[in-house]
Amino acid sequence: MSDNLHNQLKIIGKNARVAAQGLALANAQDKRSALTAMATHIRMQSEAILRANAKDLKAGKEKGLSGAMLDRLALSNERVENMATSIEAIAAMDDPVGTLEKEWEQPNGLRFSKVKIPIGVIGMIYESRPNVTADAGALCLKSGNACILRGGSEAFHSNQAIYKAIVSALTTSALPETAIQLIPTTDRLAVGHLLSGLDDTVDMIIPRGGKSLIARVQSDARVPVLAHLEGLCHSYVHADADLEMAKEIVMNAKLRRTGVCGSTETLLVDKAIAAKFLPQMIDLLTKNDCEVRGDATTQSLHEAVKPATDNDYFTEYLAAIINVKVVENLQGAIDHIGHYGSGHTDAIITNNQIAADYFHQAVDSAIVVHNASTQFADGGEFGFGAEIGISTGRLHARGPVGAEHLTTFKYLVHGQGHVRPK
Amino acid sequence: MSDNLHNQLKIIGKNARVAAQGLALANAQDKRSALTAMATHIRMQSEAILRANAKDLKAGKEKGLSGAMLDRLALSNERVENMATSIEAIAAMDDPVGTLEKEWEQPNGLRFSKVKIPIGVIGMIYESRPNVTADAGALCLKSGNACILRGGSEAFHSNQAIYKAIVSALTTSALPETAIQLIPTTDRLAVGHLLSGLDDTVDMIIPRGGKSLIARVQSDARVPVLAHLEGLCHSYVHADADLEMAKEIVMNAKLRRTGVCGSTETLLVDKAIAAKFLPQMIDLLTKNDCEVRGDATTQSLHEAVKPATDNDYFTEYLAAIINVKVVENLQGAIDHIGHYGSGHTDAIITNNQIAADYFHQAVDSAIVVHNASTQFADGGEFGFGAEIGISTGRLHARGPVGAEHLTTFKYLVHGQGHVRPK
């Protein structure tokens, strides 16, 4: 059985490698047509997709999945339509492959160009949301990468149905049918094979899901991983902030959606304006059912504030709970973020440009925001079309990862008989 | 003892992390001055460096190191001067940190900028050449990264002496003295600690040395690795090549220096010109003491040709031996390179622009060359100043790695009170 599985995966790996060679040379129009066909086929097969999803939902309820998990798993006509329009948006974007990044000439007349090319084969391991099957497949295809998808077992039937639509679209296209492959088993051993690189056919693994999934992938992978760890985001209200703007931004940053990685978990407030700002801010938060945990100063400014522990400042709540801390000054805020933050997204609210510039420079996070909500941490809001995730690593890609970040490059050297002197 | 070592390395890691914070905010002029001081101090201390090197050479001879290894280890007045001028060249380059890569505005008025920043702390593990101590230290400093160096035991005294000069320069500078640190022990356990990331202080490891070193680093590292594997480079003489140009390029590509990674190991010749080109080419090679191994056709064209085995085509000789194979056509050459190559550097020699463009597109190597020697695979020749190595991986950096590639980026978001709609 396990031998069987290994052979099955080896074939998937080989198919992916061959597809990657074809995809790397595919022209932009062929990729665009294939993506448009994918959207069409998903719409055409929406009934089958919803039927499969109902099966998964029923099994999920029986298994006792949480409400949040069932919500992530659930599809509707609207959500299927969103999948299709998201693929169309990816189709409409500029093709990153072949883009000239740089071009220069050396004094000896040798000319160089640096062009974007696909990475090769991307392995994607994800949990409940079935739309990832469509999104990840489309982003990999747009960037000329073959992909091997491994969805969560709880979304098994939904993923299969979506994948069926994708394949039927690919067969009508000029691209290899195996450009996108879904591992057709819930056998957990398959993940291990994927992580060990399937006999050198996988160039990169992208995990998307909860902490335990990411941790397993990072510890077991023998190929590079583009990982999304925590989003422990901060909003800092500086002494020179417009306090009305600050209230609006903080409310949005914390409560627009509490379950997204760009939601603010800790509010830092400059001590110069704490007494004026915090009572109103905390009123607003608590009136909107947000629990507030604070340091001693914050507690002294509002009776609803519960004490925050050191551990609270390290916690990504993904819920209607916020930590509040009064800091000495700009540097105090930067130091707090450096110590407790996760390098995801952090914001300053101030009308003082010098303070904003220093914050931008000194905060070492993928996204550093001035006078806006941390919830803009999203590939769509950045104009990247869809995103395959938000990278919290420092290498290759950082922040929202769209099609253009699923590329690498090569150097083309143009000579006229150049030889290198001794 | 091992506890002691671990504590010692923990302190080195902490120092590096603190230094990295300072370096990330250091201005271009302070870094330039520190580099210039490093060059000066290396010149001032050249006698001590040469004395230390003599000690290493003596020990190396006693240990029976090969002539090639002793040559890599040996310093001279000229080589010390080259170290200093190489650092000065790095000092003179544009500072990559803070460079604006991109800037755009979304329809909602939110503005984005993408700026280059340092990676953080880089661990460098290398073998015999002591100049790496100076080069790697200078490149990391230029790019705003703190670095932890671990040189080969055979160059221990040389590295210590060079490092002493570097530190004496850093103490006169505005930068942290611990911006560059050298692990002061030959204990092999230190490498293991470095590979496991020194309690999360190392962001990236760069190994530089032989195959076994790279293999160990890749299998044991718990942090991302920027590795340089083999340079199995090809030169392909196309049917429409200028044969005089081809002879000159092939001679240079193979024999200018046989021990560098960009040297050509296999010559591919289009069958249309094989009978005309190969006899002269092989004459030239053999007259210059290059052994030629070839397929049946090549053997039939010149009596000096020995048979090439399949394994020969997979071998990076780094010596005066060349494989020759006659290929059917352009696609045959591309297929051979795809199967046997290492994705390092491959060249086509042709006056046919369409063939050259297709070769550029279809060959999946870091560097793809037209009408020039593969020996141009070198950061200096690319205009990157010095290089820390040539990456054969596909992620983050590919090809020659200079200061600008030792960076990552962050996004700065500029709002005017923007909140994200539901």
Interface residues (C-beta under 8 A of the other chain):
Chain A: Q21 A24 L25 W104 Q106 L110 F112 I117 I119 G120 D203 M204 P224 D242 M245 E248 I249 M251 N252 A253 R256 G338 H360 Q361 A362 D364 S365 A366 I367 V368 V369 H370 N371 A372 S373 Q375 F376 D378 E381 F382 G383 G393 R394 L395 H396 R398 G399 T408 F409 K410 Y411 L412 V413 H414 G415 Q416 G417 H418 V419 R420 K422
Chain B: Q21 A24 L25 W104 Q106 L110 F112 I117 I119 G120 D203 M204 P224 D242 M245 E248 I249 M251 N252 A253 R256 G338 H360 Q361 A362 D364 S365 A366 I367 V368 V369 H370 N371 A372 S373 Q375 F376 E381 F382 G383 G393 R394 L395 H396 R398 G399 T408 F409 K410 Y411 L412 V413 H414 G415 Q416 G417 H418 V419 R420 K422
